[in-house]
Amino acid sequence: MITIFGYWRCSTDAQDQERQIRALSDAGCEKIVGDKITGTSNYGDRKALSKLLDDIKEGDLLILDELNRLGRTMVTMLVEVNRLLEKGVRIRTLDGRLDTTTMPSEIINLIVGVMGYAAEMELKNIKRRTAEGRAVALSRGVKMGRKRSYSHHQLEEIRVMRGSQRGYGSIAKSLGMSKSTVQRLCVRAGI
């Protein structure tokens, strides 16, 4: 019996997979699975995709929103698509760019290569724009990273307690901090 599988992927928890799931469902997918993980992650880290690739068999159809759901590099896409095709699996993307049920294999490899290259360049551009945005923000004085979990008052208390020879553990307990946080603050402040 032929099964129609659907696979979705979102890069972060902030992204919503609902759009992809609805589109896959509307396309007739019987089994829909997905991962919340970056496209540059290792295949072994994508639990749902790994299981799907084990379960899918000859004659089955894999539907993806876009081919870059499989990966963000040309090599990754080519390897995975070829592995699926060798297994006898048909692949179709909802964006209409790939349908192995109607295309000759030479065209499939060409399309996958071009789409893989485009995905790779898009990822490089995202990284470049992110780095540029970060540099601009830093030049404006924006503080990056996690906000401080301590106040200047607490830092002064640590300074006084260390001056009176109290240990890191004792200070941490009295301020409700971890010992490692107190040690790190002492090193940073030169206490």
C-alpha positions in Angstrom: 0.0 0.0 0.0 1.4 3.4 -1.0 1.5 6.1 1.7 1.7 9.8 1.2 4.0 11.3 3.8 4.4 15.0 4.6 7.4 16.6 6.4 7.5 20.1 7.9 10.4 21.9 9.6 10.7 25.1 11.5 14.0 26.6 12.5 13.0 27.9 15.9 10.3 27.6 18.6 9.2 31.1 17.6 8.1 29.9 14.2 4.8 28.3 13.7 4.5 25.0 11.8 0.7 25.3 11.4 0.9 26.8 7.9 3.0 23.9 6.6 0.9 21.3 8.4 -2.3 22.7 6.9 -0.8 22.8 3.4 0.5 19.2 3.7 -2.9 18.1 4.9 -4.6 19.8 2.1 -2.2 18.1 -0.3 -3.5 14.7 0.9 -0.7 13.7 3.2 -1.7 10.7 5.4 1.2 10.9 7.8 2.6 14.3 8.7 5.7 14.7 10.8 8.1 17.5 11.5 11.0 18.9 13.5 11.7 22.2 15.2 15.4 22.5 14.3 17.6 24.5 12.0 18.0 23.5 8.4 21.8 23.3 9.0 21.5 20.7 11.7 22.7 17.1 11.3 20.2 14.6 10.0 20.7 12.5 13.1 19.4 15.4 15.2 16.2 15.5 13.3 14.3 12.8 15.1 11.0 12.9 13.0 12.9 13.1 9.7 15.2 10.2 10.6 12.2 8.0 11.5 10.3 9.1 8.4 13.3 8.2 6.2 13.5 4.8 7.9 9.7 4.2 7.5 9.2 5.4 3.9 9.4 2.7 1.3 9.4 2.2 -2.5 6.4 3.7 -4.2 5.6 6.1 -1.3 5.3 9.8 -1.9 7.0 12.5 0.2 5.5 15.9 0.1 7.4 19.0 1.3 6.4 22.6 1.5 9.8 23.5 -0.1 12.8 21.4 -0.8 14.9 23.4 1.7 12.9 21.6 4.5 15.3 18.8 3.8 18.4 20.9 4.3 20.1 24.3 3.6 23.0 23.2 1.4 23.2 21.9 -2.2 25.2 18.8 -1.1 22.7 17.9 1.6 19.7 18.3 -0.7 21.3 16.3 -3.6 22.4 13.5 -1.3 19.0 13.1 0.4 17.0 13.4 -2.7 19.2 10.8 -4.5 18.9 8.5 -1.5 15.1 8.8 -1.6 15.0 8.3 -5.4 17.2 5.2 -5.1 14.8 3.8 -2.6 12.0 4.3 -5.1 10.4 7.2 -3.2 8.7 9.9 -5.2 9.1 13.5 -4.0 6.9 16.6 -4.6 7.2 20.1 -3.3 4.1 22.3 -2.7 5.8 25.3 -4.3 5.7 23.4 -7.6 9.5 23.4 -8.2 10.0 19.7 -7.9 7.8 16.7 -8.8 9.7 13.5 -9.4 6.6 11.8 -10.6 6.7 13.8 -13.8 10.3 14.8 -14.3 13.2 12.9 -15.9 16.1 12.1 -13.5 18.6 14.5 -15.3 16.2 17.4 -14.7 15.6 16.4 -11.1 19.3 16.5 -10.3 19.6 19.9 -12.1 16.6 21.3 -10.2 17.8 20.0 -6.9 21.3 21.4 -7.5 20.0 24.8 -8.4 17.5 24.9 -5.5 20.2 23.7 -3.1 22.6 26.4 -4.3 19.8 29.0 -3.9 19.1 27.8 -0.3 22.8 27.9 0.5 23.1 31.4 -0.8 20.0 32.5 1.1 21.5 31.1 4.3 24.8 33.0 3.7 22.8 36.2 3.1 20.8 35.7 6.3 24.0 35.3 8.3 25.6 38.3 6.6 22.6 40.5 7.2 22.3 39.3 10.8 26.0 40.1 11.4 25.6 43.6 9.8 22.5 44.3 12.0 24.4 43.1 15.1 27.3 45.4 14.3 25.0 48.4 13.8 23.2 47.7 17.0 26.5 47.4 18.9 27.7 50.7 17.4 24.6 52.4 18.8 25.4 51.0 22.2 22.8 48.2 22.3 23.8 45.5 24.8 23.7 42.0 23.4 23.1 38.8 25.2 21.2 37.9 28.3 20.3 40.7 30.8 22.1 40.8 34.1 20.6 38.6 36.7 22.1 40.6 39.5 21.9 44.3 40.6 24.7 46.7 41.3 23.6 46.6 44.9 24.2 42.8 45.0 27.6 43.3 43.5 28.5 45.8 46.3 27.2 43.3 48.9 29.5 40.6 47.4 32.4 43.1 47.5 31.7 43.8 51.2 31.2 40.1 52.1 34.4 39.0 50.3 36.2 41.9 52.1 35.2 40.3 55.4 36.6 36.9 54.2 33.3 35.2 53.6 33.4 32.2 51.2 31.8 32.0 47.8 29.2 29.4 49.0 28.2 31.5 52.0 27.8 34.6 49.9 25.8 32.7 47.3 23.5 31.2 49.9 22.8 34.6 51.5 22.1 36.3 48.2 20.1 33.5 46.6 22.7 33.0 43.8 24.8 30.0 42.7 28.3 29.7 43.9 29.6 29.8 40.3 27.7 33.1 39.7 29.4 34.7 42.7 32.8 33.4 41.6 32.3 34.7 38.1 31.2 38.2 39.4 34.2 38.3 41.7 36.5 37.6 38.8 34.8 40.2 36.5 34.8 42.9 39.2 38.3 42.1 40.3 37.1 41.3 43.9 
